[in-house]
């Protein structure tokens, strides 16, 4: 059975309490092991599949996440729309801890992370000017409003390497550039989702003001977890509402055909093993 809606839970959101008819499914991929078993079930009357980004017990740090395996696994379920919930720091006074933000841009500060399915004899260049799905992001925003959350629409997510938090100099620099929020995980997910022709949107859960703020110059895990715990119920309500609002009709956004003009390599030149490994990704273009 194809499951067309996926959910990634970040720090503090390791489960979906309202998920019924649960079943754990272990997935093997050509790129290694995902963060953990996927959990399939029903949410808001629809079939969904959930993955805890950092694994059960939060065992995997951001730089060690197997982003390719995680997104590939969602693709093998048939996922077309992927909602991500993630903890972030705020780089602007008006975005307060416990607020939500639905970003529409990224700035990359990661180093050496693998963020493409391609290579091994095949080259593709997908468009990434607009890294989040416009349609899915608007549904997430509308759901947050309906849930009574204080939510902001649009903004740039700085994706840093971590696992350490920013220096104050870095935090002040990002503010001077006009950046809005900062986190450690979502950029690679968005790039890989685009290559896999999966719509992707982030529900960013603001936990702190990052260290630029005079009251937050020493960001602690305790502060972040306390705010995440408070925000978790809201986040689950937002996700459930968004899932309920999602259409399962044919998508009209450009995400659905992101690879149509992106593959450079001629089909005859692609190694057979690469074709096999990437079948869920490229199968409709290269046999």
Short mmCIF file of the C-alpha atoms (twelve columns), coordinates in Angstrom:
data_MODEL
# 
_entry.id   MODEL 
# 
loop_
_atom_site.group_PDB 
_atom_site.id 
_atom_site.type_symbol 
_atom_site.label_atom_id 
_atom_site.label_alt_id 
_atom_site.label_comp_id 
_atom_site.label_asym_id 
_atom_site.label_seq_id 
_atom_site.Cartn_x 
_atom_site.Cartn_y 
_atom_site.Cartn_z 
_atom_site.pdbx_PDB_model_num 
ATOM 1   C CA . UNK A 1   0.000  0.000  0.000   1 
ATOM 2   C CA . UNK A 2   1.321  3.425  -0.944  1 
ATOM 3   C CA . UNK A 3   1.476  5.972  1.889   1 
ATOM 4   C CA . UNK A 4   1.617  9.480  0.451   1 
ATOM 5   C CA . UNK A 5   2.099  11.564 3.620   1 
ATOM 6   C CA . UNK A 6   5.272  11.488 5.713   1 
ATOM 7   C CA . UNK A 7   6.215  13.156 9.002   1 
ATOM 8   C CA . UNK A 8   9.692  13.729 10.444  1 
ATOM 9   C CA . UNK A 9   9.793  14.461 14.159  1 
ATOM 10  C CA . UNK A 10  12.764 16.406 15.468  1 
ATOM 11  C CA . UNK A 11  14.099 17.168 18.937  1 
ATOM 12  C CA . UNK A 12  11.290 16.713 21.460  1 
ATOM 13  C CA . UNK A 13  8.878  15.183 18.950  1 
ATOM 14  C CA . UNK A 14  9.772  11.515 18.913  1 
ATOM 15  C CA . UNK A 15  6.239  10.227 18.454  1 
ATOM 16  C CA . UNK A 16  2.785  11.254 17.247  1 
ATOM 17  C CA . UNK A 17  0.383  10.641 20.130  1 
ATOM 18  C CA . UNK A 18  -2.717 10.616 17.913  1 
ATOM 19  C CA . UNK A 19  -1.341 8.054  15.480  1 
ATOM 20  C CA . UNK A 20  -3.535 4.923  15.463  1 
ATOM 21  C CA . UNK A 21  -3.231 1.474  13.854  1 
ATOM 22  C CA . UNK A 22  0.510  1.653  14.420  1 
ATOM 23  C CA . UNK A 23  3.016  -0.647 12.834  1 
ATOM 24  C CA . UNK A 24  6.810  -0.418 12.942  1 
ATOM 25  C CA . UNK A 25  8.537  -1.049 9.618   1 
ATOM 26  C CA . UNK A 26  12.289 -1.489 9.171   1 
ATOM 27  C CA . UNK A 27  13.591 -0.276 5.810   1 
ATOM 28  C CA . UNK A 28  16.862 -1.161 4.107   1 
ATOM 29  C CA . UNK A 29  18.320 1.283  1.590   1 
ATOM 30  C CA . UNK A 30  21.330 1.378  -0.783  1 
ATOM 31  C CA . UNK A 31  22.569 4.271  1.369   1 
ATOM 32  C CA . UNK A 32  22.599 2.483  4.682   1 
ATOM 33  C CA . UNK A 33  20.314 2.449  7.693   1 
ATOM 34  C CA . UNK A 34  17.722 5.174  8.416   1 
ATOM 35  C CA . UNK A 35  17.469 6.787  11.855  1 
ATOM 36  C CA . UNK A 36  15.197 4.003  13.061  1 
ATOM 37  C CA . UNK A 37  12.093 2.059  12.164  1 
ATOM 38  C CA . UNK A 38  9.334  3.957  10.410  1 
ATOM 39  C CA . UNK A 39  5.936  3.966  12.106  1 
ATOM 40  C CA . UNK A 40  2.906  3.665  9.832   1 
ATOM 41  C CA . UNK A 41  -0.623 4.401  10.954  1 
ATOM 42  C CA . UNK A 42  -3.654 6.644  10.665  1 
ATOM 43  C CA . UNK A 43  -3.706 10.354 11.495  1 
ATOM 44  C CA . UNK A 44  -6.689 12.623 10.816  1 
ATOM 45  C CA . UNK A 45  -8.238 9.835  8.787   1 
ATOM 46  C CA . UNK A 46  -5.261 9.452  6.439   1 
ATOM 47  C CA . UNK A 47  -2.463 6.914  6.112   1 
ATOM 48  C CA . UNK A 48  0.861  8.399  7.248   1 
ATOM 49  C CA . UNK A 49  4.389  7.244  7.984   1 
ATOM 50  C CA . UNK A 50  6.438  8.781  10.796  1 
ATOM 51  C CA . UNK A 51  10.177 8.804  11.499  1 
ATOM 52  C CA . UNK A 52  11.970 10.171 14.560  1 
ATOM 53  C CA . UNK A 53  14.863 12.075 12.981  1 
ATOM 54  C CA . UNK A 54  17.358 11.438 15.782  1 
ATOM 55  C CA . UNK A 55  16.186 7.898  16.570  1 
ATOM 56  C CA . UNK A 56  14.596 6.535  19.718  1 
ATOM 57  C CA . UNK A 57  16.183 8.164  22.735  1 
ATOM 58  C CA . UNK A 58  17.727 10.911 20.578  1 
ATOM 59  C CA . UNK A 59  20.894 8.936  19.799  1 
ATOM 60  C CA . UNK A 60  22.060 10.499 16.519  1 
ATOM 61  C CA . UNK A 61  23.634 13.951 16.381  1 
ATOM 62  C CA . UNK A 62  22.871 16.228 13.392  1 
ATOM 63  C CA . UNK A 63  26.147 15.711 11.534  1 
ATOM 64  C CA . UNK A 64  25.787 11.925 11.763  1 
ATOM 65  C CA . UNK A 65  22.236 11.680 10.434  1 
ATOM 66  C CA . UNK A 66  21.896 9.469  7.372   1 
ATOM 67  C CA . UNK A 67  19.761 11.946 5.438   1 
ATOM 68  C CA . UNK A 68  19.857 9.906  2.228   1 
ATOM 69  C CA . UNK A 69  18.605 6.753  3.909   1 
ATOM 70  C CA . UNK A 70  15.854 8.658  5.736   1 
ATOM 71  C CA . UNK A 71  14.447 10.338 2.614   1 
ATOM 72  C CA . UNK A 72  14.952 7.257  0.438   1 
ATOM 73  C CA . UNK A 73  12.943 5.271  2.973   1 
ATOM 74  C CA . UNK A 74  10.049 7.716  2.736   1 
ATOM 75  C CA . UNK A 75  10.197 7.463  -1.060  1 
ATOM 76  C CA . UNK A 76  9.885  3.667  -0.934  1 
ATOM 77  C CA . UNK A 77  6.616  4.054  0.982   1 
ATOM 78  C CA . UNK A 78  5.300  6.259  -1.821  1 
ATOM 79  C CA . UNK A 79  5.463  9.503  0.182   1 
ATOM 80  C CA . UNK A 80  4.740  12.616 -1.875  1 
ATOM 81  C CA . UNK A 81  4.272  15.197 0.912   1 
ATOM 82  C CA . UNK A 82  6.670  15.401 3.842   1 
ATOM 83  C CA . UNK A 83  6.128  17.537 6.946   1 
ATOM 84  C CA . UNK A 84  9.139  18.187 9.171   1 
ATOM 85  C CA . UNK A 85  8.987  19.458 12.745  1 
ATOM 86  C CA . UNK A 86  12.244 20.921 14.007  1 
ATOM 87  C CA . UNK A 87  13.685 22.833 16.952  1 
ATOM 88  C CA . UNK A 88  15.332 26.137 16.024  1 
ATOM 89  C CA . UNK A 89  16.790 29.236 17.605  1 
ATOM 90  C CA . UNK A 90  15.467 32.699 16.791  1 
ATOM 91  C CA . UNK A 91  17.659 35.406 15.274  1 
ATOM 92  C CA . UNK A 92  15.058 38.170 15.572  1 
ATOM 93  C CA . UNK A 93  13.396 39.722 18.594  1 
ATOM 94  C CA . UNK A 94  9.919  39.390 17.091  1 
ATOM 95  C CA . UNK A 95  10.248 35.593 16.856  1 
ATOM 96  C CA . UNK A 96  9.942  34.598 20.494  1 
ATOM 97  C CA . UNK A 97  10.552 31.233 22.164  1 
ATOM 98  C CA . UNK A 98  7.449  29.011 21.840  1 
ATOM 99  C CA . UNK A 99  6.474  30.723 18.550  1 
ATOM 100 C CA . UNK A 100 6.314  28.721 15.326  1 
ATOM 101 C CA . UNK A 101 7.744  29.769 11.972  1 
ATOM 102 C CA . UNK A 102 7.221  28.288 8.501   1 
ATOM 103 C CA . UNK A 103 10.438 29.154 6.606   1 
ATOM 104 C CA . UNK A 104 10.657 29.671 2.859   1 
ATOM 105 C CA . UNK A 105 14.448 29.925 2.384   1 
ATOM 106 C CA . UNK A 106 17.724 28.348 3.519   1 
ATOM 107 C CA . UNK A 107 21.288 29.511 4.071   1 
ATOM 108 C CA . UNK A 108 23.859 26.709 4.190   1 
ATOM 109 C CA . UNK A 109 26.548 26.702 6.874   1 
ATOM 110 C CA . UNK A 110 27.129 22.943 6.926   1 
ATOM 111 C CA . UNK A 111 30.403 21.303 5.950   1 
ATOM 112 C CA . UNK A 112 30.800 18.211 3.814   1 
ATOM 113 C CA . UNK A 113 27.403 16.617 4.393   1 
ATOM 114 C CA . UNK A 114 26.158 14.372 1.597   1 
ATOM 115 C CA . UNK A 115 23.019 15.990 0.230   1 
ATOM 116 C CA . UNK A 116 22.395 14.292 -3.101  1 
ATOM 117 C CA . UNK A 117 21.326 10.868 -4.298  1 
ATOM 118 C CA . UNK A 118 23.347 11.344 -7.465  1 
ATOM 119 C CA . UNK A 119 26.886 10.320 -8.335  1 
ATOM 120 C CA . UNK A 120 28.116 6.806  -9.133  1 
ATOM 121 C CA . UNK A 121 27.708 7.385  -12.860 1 
ATOM 122 C CA . UNK A 122 24.705 9.715  -12.971 1 
ATOM 123 C CA . UNK A 123 24.528 13.505 -12.723 1 
ATOM 124 C CA . UNK A 124 21.462 15.656 -12.018 1 
ATOM 125 C CA . UNK A 125 20.962 19.298 -11.061 1 
ATOM 126 C CA . UNK A 126 17.561 20.102 -9.578  1 
ATOM 127 C CA . UNK A 127 16.282 23.630 -9.141  1 
ATOM 128 C CA . UNK A 128 16.451 24.805 -5.532  1 
ATOM 129 C CA . UNK A 129 15.701 28.521 -5.730  1 
ATOM 130 C CA . UNK A 130 12.558 27.883 -3.714  1 
ATOM 131 C CA . UNK A 131 13.625 25.067 -1.363  1 
ATOM 132 C CA . UNK A 132 10.288 24.518 0.382   1 
ATOM 133 C CA . UNK A 133 7.060  23.464 -1.276  1 
ATOM 134 C CA . UNK A 134 4.891  26.587 -1.438  1 
ATOM 135 C CA . UNK A 135 1.610  24.638 -1.301  1 
ATOM 136 C CA . UNK A 136 2.587  22.386 1.604   1 
ATOM 137 C CA . UNK A 137 4.061  25.301 3.565   1 
ATOM 138 C CA . UNK A 138 0.828  27.269 3.268   1 
ATOM 139 C CA . UNK A 139 -1.156 24.301 4.538   1 
ATOM 140 C CA . UNK A 140 1.197  24.021 7.522   1 
ATOM 141 C CA . UNK A 141 0.847  27.752 8.221   1 
ATOM 142 C CA . UNK A 142 -2.949 27.674 8.008   1 
ATOM 143 C CA . UNK A 143 -3.037 24.666 10.333  1 
ATOM 144 C CA . UNK A 144 -0.854 26.486 12.876  1 
ATOM 145 C CA . UNK A 145 -3.207 29.471 12.799  1 
ATOM 146 C CA . UNK A 146 -6.204 27.174 13.264  1 
ATOM 147 C CA . UNK A 147 -4.441 25.500 16.200  1 
ATOM 148 C CA . UNK A 148 -4.109 28.853 17.945  1 
ATOM 149 C CA . UNK A 149 -0.327 28.969 17.705  1 
ATOM 150 C CA . UNK A 150 1.598  32.201 17.321  1 
ATOM 151 C CA . UNK A 151 3.081  31.489 13.899  1 
ATOM 152 C CA . UNK A 152 5.129  33.473 11.389  1 
ATOM 153 C CA . UNK A 153 5.020  32.891 7.636   1 
ATOM 154 C CA . UNK A 154 8.266  32.979 5.675   1 
ATOM 155 C CA . UNK A 155 11.866 33.487 6.711   1 
ATOM 156 C CA . UNK A 156 15.366 32.127 6.184   1 
ATOM 157 C CA . UNK A 157 16.589 29.069 8.074   1 
ATOM 158 C CA . UNK A 158 20.366 29.061 8.635   1 
ATOM 159 C CA . UNK A 159 21.470 25.426 8.709   1 
ATOM 160 C CA . UNK A 160 24.682 25.146 10.740  1 
ATOM 161 C CA . UNK A 161 26.881 22.121 11.337  1 
ATOM 162 C CA . UNK A 162 26.814 21.805 15.105  1 
ATOM 163 C CA . UNK A 163 26.654 19.985 17.399  1 
ATOM 164 C CA . UNK A 164 27.924 23.033 19.284  1 
ATOM 165 C CA . UNK A 165 25.710 26.097 19.310  1 
ATOM 166 C CA . UNK A 166 26.846 29.316 17.601  1 
ATOM 167 C CA . UNK A 167 29.480 31.665 18.890  1 
ATOM 168 C CA . UNK A 168 28.137 35.127 19.661  1 
ATOM 169 C CA . UNK A 169 30.115 36.526 16.701  1 
ATOM 170 C CA . UNK A 170 28.426 34.037 14.363  1 
ATOM 171 C CA . UNK A 171 25.003 34.750 15.807  1 
ATOM 172 C CA . UNK A 172 25.475 38.496 15.381  1 
ATOM 173 C CA . UNK A 173 26.699 37.994 11.811  1 
ATOM 174 C CA . UNK A 174 23.623 35.977 10.865  1 
ATOM 175 C CA . UNK A 175 21.449 38.749 12.309  1 
ATOM 176 C CA . UNK A 176 23.318 41.357 10.271  1 
ATOM 177 C CA . UNK A 177 22.596 39.293 7.158   1 
ATOM 178 C CA . UNK A 178 18.884 39.344 7.922   1 
ATOM 179 C CA . UNK A 179 18.593 35.636 8.738   1 
ATOM 180 C CA . UNK A 180 15.559 34.571 10.784  1 
ATOM 181 C CA . UNK A 181 16.082 31.205 12.502  1 
ATOM 182 C CA . UNK A 182 18.911 28.735 12.981  1 
ATOM 183 C CA . UNK A 183 18.961 24.944 13.167  1 
ATOM 184 C CA . UNK A 184 21.133 21.943 12.321  1 
ATOM 185 C CA . UNK A 185 19.131 19.492 10.216  1 
ATOM 186 C CA . UNK A 186 16.605 20.607 7.611   1 
ATOM 187 C CA . UNK A 187 18.688 21.678 4.615   1 
ATOM 188 C CA . UNK A 188 19.834 18.216 3.562   1 
ATOM 189 C CA . UNK A 189 16.327 16.831 4.020   1 
ATOM 190 C CA . UNK A 190 14.934 19.519 1.730   1 
ATOM 191 C CA . UNK A 191 17.582 18.974 -0.962  1 
ATOM 192 C CA . UNK A 192 17.073 15.223 -0.997  1 
ATOM 193 C CA . UNK A 193 13.294 15.544 -0.898  1 
ATOM 194 C CA . UNK A 194 13.469 17.793 -3.971  1 
ATOM 195 C CA . UNK A 195 15.579 15.207 -5.821  1 
ATOM 196 C CA . UNK A 196 13.066 12.541 -4.799  1 
ATOM 197 C CA . UNK A 197 10.217 14.766 -6.068  1 
ATOM 198 C CA . UNK A 198 8.704  14.920 -2.575  1 
ATOM 199 C CA . UNK A 199 7.039  18.122 -1.371  1 
ATOM 200 C CA . UNK A 200 8.779  19.300 1.810   1 
ATOM 201 C CA . UNK A 201 7.833  21.870 4.460   1 
ATOM 202 C CA . UNK A 202 9.215  22.722 7.889   1 
ATOM 203 C CA . UNK A 203 7.293  23.588 11.025  1 
ATOM 204 C CA . UNK A 204 10.028 25.321 13.007  1 
ATOM 205 C CA . UNK A 205 9.564  25.268 16.788  1 
ATOM 206 C CA . UNK A 206 11.411 28.212 18.321  1 
ATOM 207 C CA . UNK A 207 13.061 27.251 21.586  1 
ATOM 208 C CA . UNK A 208 15.394 30.167 22.322  1 
ATOM 209 C CA . UNK A 209 16.863 33.442 21.065  1 
ATOM 210 C CA . UNK A 210 20.290 31.990 20.258  1 
ATOM 211 C CA . UNK A 211 23.259 33.605 21.970  1 
ATOM 212 C CA . UNK A 212 22.944 37.081 20.381  1 
ATOM 213 C CA . UNK A 213 20.224 37.954 22.871  1 
ATOM 214 C CA . UNK A 214 21.427 39.357 26.230  1 
ATOM 215 C CA . UNK A 215 19.105 36.981 28.090  1 
ATOM 216 C CA . UNK A 216 20.157 33.950 26.029  1 
ATOM 217 C CA . UNK A 217 23.923 34.243 25.742  1 
ATOM 218 C CA . UNK A 218 24.312 30.780 27.220  1 
ATOM 219 C CA . UNK A 219 21.822 28.540 25.421  1 
ATOM 220 C CA . UNK A 220 21.344 25.295 27.335  1 
ATOM 221 C CA . UNK A 221 19.857 21.937 26.459  1 
ATOM 222 C CA . UNK A 222 17.639 22.245 29.547  1 
ATOM 223 C CA . UNK A 223 16.100 25.473 28.222  1 
ATOM 224 C CA . UNK A 224 15.558 23.971 24.784  1 
ATOM 225 C CA . UNK A 225 13.978 20.759 26.071  1 
ATOM 226 C CA . UNK A 226 11.720 22.651 28.493  1 
ATOM 227 C CA . UNK A 227 10.396 24.826 25.668  1 
ATOM 228 C CA . UNK A 228 10.122 21.881 23.286  1 
ATOM 229 C CA . UNK A 229 8.082  19.930 25.806  1 
ATOM 230 C CA . UNK A 230 5.714  22.875 26.090  1 
ATOM 231 C CA . UNK A 231 5.530  23.214 22.301  1 
ATOM 232 C CA . UNK A 232 5.164  19.492 21.539  1 
ATOM 233 C CA . UNK A 233 1.415  19.404 22.092  1 
ATOM 234 C CA . UNK A 234 0.926  22.389 19.797  1 
ATOM 235 C CA . UNK A 235 3.195  20.851 17.171  1 
ATOM 236 C CA . UNK A 236 1.244  17.602 17.174  1 
ATOM 237 C CA . UNK A 237 -2.015 19.536 16.813  1 
ATOM 238 C CA . UNK A 238 -0.572 21.526 13.897  1 
ATOM 239 C CA . UNK A 239 0.667  18.395 12.132  1 
ATOM 240 C CA . UNK A 240 -2.632 16.579 12.633  1 
ATOM 241 C CA . UNK A 241 -4.500 19.566 11.230  1 
ATOM 242 C CA . UNK A 242 -2.167 19.831 8.251   1 
ATOM 243 C CA . UNK A 243 -2.518 16.128 7.483   1 
ATOM 244 C CA . UNK A 244 -6.294 16.483 7.627   1 
ATOM 245 C CA . UNK A 245 -6.138 19.377 5.145   1 
ATOM 246 C CA . UNK A 246 -3.830 17.670 2.652   1 
ATOM 247 C CA . UNK A 247 -5.272 16.663 -0.680  1 
ATOM 248 C CA . UNK A 248 -4.433 13.247 -2.066  1 
ATOM 249 C CA . UNK A 249 -5.270 14.376 -5.583  1 
ATOM 250 C CA . UNK A 250 -2.540 14.774 -8.198  1 
ATOM 251 C CA . UNK A 251 -0.097 17.471 -7.166  1 
ATOM 252 C CA . UNK A 252 0.126  20.671 -9.215  1 
ATOM 253 C CA . UNK A 253 3.343  22.056 -7.673  1 
ATOM 254 C CA . UNK A 254 6.703  21.859 -9.427  1 
ATOM 255 C CA . UNK A 255 8.070  19.494 -6.754  1 
ATOM 256 C CA . UNK A 256 6.203  16.635 -8.429  1 
ATOM 257 C CA . UNK A 257 8.380  16.873 -11.555 1 
ATOM 258 C CA . UNK A 258 11.627 18.280 -10.171 1 
ATOM 259 C CA . UNK A 259 13.761 15.713 -12.033 1 
ATOM 260 C CA . UNK A 260 12.022 16.075 -15.403 1 
ATOM 261 C CA . UNK A 261 14.735 18.326 -16.846 1 
ATOM 262 C CA . UNK A 262 17.429 17.803 -14.206 1 
ATOM 263 C CA . UNK A 263 19.152 14.567 -15.249 1 
ATOM 264 C CA . UNK A 264 22.171 15.300 -17.427 1 
ATOM 265 C CA . UNK A 265 23.526 11.789 -17.980 1 
ATOM 266 C CA . UNK A 266 22.205 9.818  -20.953 1 
ATOM 267 C CA . UNK A 267 20.274 6.732  -19.858 1 
ATOM 268 C CA . UNK A 268 22.618 4.389  -21.748 1 
ATOM 269 C CA . UNK A 269 25.602 5.710  -19.805 1 
ATOM 270 C CA . UNK A 270 24.140 5.095  -16.341 1 
ATOM 271 C CA . UNK A 271 25.583 1.945  -14.693 1 
ATOM 272 C CA . UNK A 272 23.008 -0.798 -14.180 1 
ATOM 273 C CA . UNK A 273 23.657 -0.968 -10.425 1 
ATOM 274 C CA . UNK A 274 23.050 2.760  -10.116 1 
ATOM 275 C CA . UNK A 275 19.788 2.394  -12.045 1 
ATOM 276 C CA . UNK A 276 18.755 -0.353 -9.654  1 
ATOM 277 C CA . UNK A 277 19.753 1.557  -6.524  1 
ATOM 278 C CA . UNK A 278 17.999 4.742  -7.631  1 
ATOM 279 C CA . UNK A 279 14.926 3.086  -9.149  1 
ATOM 280 C CA . UNK A 280 12.488 4.688  -6.668  1 
ATOM 281 C CA . UNK A 281 14.011 8.108  -7.475  1 
ATOM 282 C CA . UNK A 282 14.681 7.979  -11.225 1 
ATOM 283 C CA . UNK A 283 12.517 5.069  -12.335 1 
ATOM 284 C CA . UNK A 284 9.963  7.153  -14.207 1 
ATOM 285 C CA . UNK A 285 12.732 8.762  -16.281 1 
ATOM 286 C CA . UNK A 286 15.397 6.056  -16.657 1 
ATOM 287 C CA . UNK A 287 14.724 2.311  -16.776 1 
# 
